[in-house]
Structure formats: C-alpha cells, structure tokens
Amino acid sequence: MATAKDVQLNLRLSTELKKAIEEAAAHLGQSVTDFAISTLARSARDVIESRNATRLSNRDRDVFVAMLDDIDAKPNAAIASAARKLR
C-alpha cells in the first residue's frame, strides 16, 4: 500500500480558490497540504459511505421493520440457503 509520500496529486485551480483554501487551512492551523489531504479524504469517505448506504422512506422503513417483527413469516429459499451456508 502506498504511503502518504509515495504519490503526488497535482491540481490546477483559480487564484481565488487557492486563496480561500490557504485561508481555511490557516484558520485551522494546518498547512495547505494537510488541509487538502484531510478534506479530500473526508469527502472521499463520505461519497463511498453514501454509495454503500441504503436509504428508506419512512413508509418503507415501517414495512421493513414490520417484516422483521413478523414471527409467522417463513424464510424464502434464498434466505434459507444463505443461512445454511453460514452454519
């Protein structure tokens, strides 16, 4: 796995944006590099987490929870097969 100093990322941006980034970094007491890395990493993790999350409407959540709570429900063939594989 690459360490922080193994690779480089070059960006072209406007002077105005560069000044805003420098100001934000200074406000947090960080170098521009540390600020950029932490901000990009946090944003990347958020995007990945959002992609992997399932969001339900209140109605769908209620239906899902009701199905989980239904003690008379029987597993379908796929669920039964998956459960056998886990044992």
C-alpha positions as CSV (number, residue, x, y, z in Angstrom):
1,M,0.0,0.0,0.0
2,A,1.3,3.5,-0.8
3,T,2.2,5.8,2.0
4,A,1.4,9.5,2.0
5,K,4.7,10.4,0.4
6,D,4.7,7.7,-2.4
7,V,2.3,9.6,-4.8
8,Q,1.5,13.1,-5.8
9,L,-1.7,14.8,-6.8
10,N,-1.4,17.9,-8.9
11,L,-4.3,20.4,-9.1
12,R,-5.0,23.5,-11.2
13,L,-7.3,26.0,-9.6
14,S,-8.2,29.6,-9.7
15,T,-6.3,32.2,-7.7
16,E,-9.5,32.9,-5.8
17,L,-10.0,29.3,-4.8
18,K,-6.3,28.9,-3.8
19,K,-6.6,31.9,-1.6
20,A,-9.8,30.5,0.0
21,I,-8.0,27.2,0.6
22,E,-5.0,28.9,2.1
23,E,-7.2,31.0,4.4
24,A,-9.2,27.9,5.6
25,A,-6.0,25.9,6.2
26,A,-4.5,28.8,8.2
27,H,-7.7,29.2,10.2
28,L,-7.4,25.5,11.3
29,G,-3.6,25.9,11.9
30,Q,-2.8,23.4,9.1
31,S,-0.6,23.5,6.1
32,V,-2.4,23.7,2.7
33,T,-1.2,20.1,2.0
34,D,-2.5,18.8,5.3
35,F,-5.8,20.7,4.9
36,A,-6.2,19.4,1.3
37,I,-5.4,15.8,2.2
38,S,-7.8,15.7,5.2
39,T,-10.6,17.4,3.3
40,L,-10.2,15.2,0.3
41,A,-10.0,12.1,2.4
42,R,-13.1,13.0,4.4
43,S,-15.0,13.8,1.2
44,A,-14.0,10.6,-0.4
45,R,-15.1,8.5,2.6
46,D,-18.4,10.4,2.7
47,V,-19.0,9.6,-1.0
48,I,-18.1,5.9,-0.6
49,E,-20.3,5.6,2.6
50,S,-23.2,7.3,0.8
51,R,-22.9,4.9,-2.2
52,N,-22.9,1.9,0.2
53,A,-25.9,3.1,2.3
54,T,-29.5,2.2,1.7
55,R,-31.9,5.0,2.5
56,L,-35.5,4.2,3.1
57,S,-38.5,6.4,3.2
58,N,-40.5,6.4,6.5
59,R,-43.1,4.1,4.8
60,D,-40.5,1.7,3.5
61,R,-38.8,1.6,6.9
62,D,-42.1,0.8,8.6
63,V,-42.7,-2.0,6.1
64,F,-39.2,-3.4,6.6
65,V,-39.4,-3.3,10.4
66,A,-42.9,-5.0,10.3
67,M,-41.4,-7.8,8.2
68,L,-38.6,-8.3,10.7
69,D,-41.1,-8.4,13.5
70,D,-43.5,-10.8,11.8
71,I,-43.0,-14.0,13.9
72,D,-45.2,-16.0,11.4
73,A,-43.0,-15.2,8.4
74,K,-41.1,-18.1,6.8
75,P,-37.8,-17.6,5.0
76,N,-37.8,-17.9,1.2
77,A,-35.5,-20.4,-0.5
78,A,-32.6,-17.9,-1.0
79,I,-32.6,-16.9,2.7
80,A,-32.8,-20.5,3.8
81,S,-29.9,-21.4,1.5
82,A,-27.8,-18.4,2.8
83,A,-28.5,-19.4,6.4
84,R,-27.3,-23.0,5.7
85,K,-24.1,-21.7,4.2
86,L,-23.4,-19.6,7.2
87,R,-23.7,-22.5,9.6
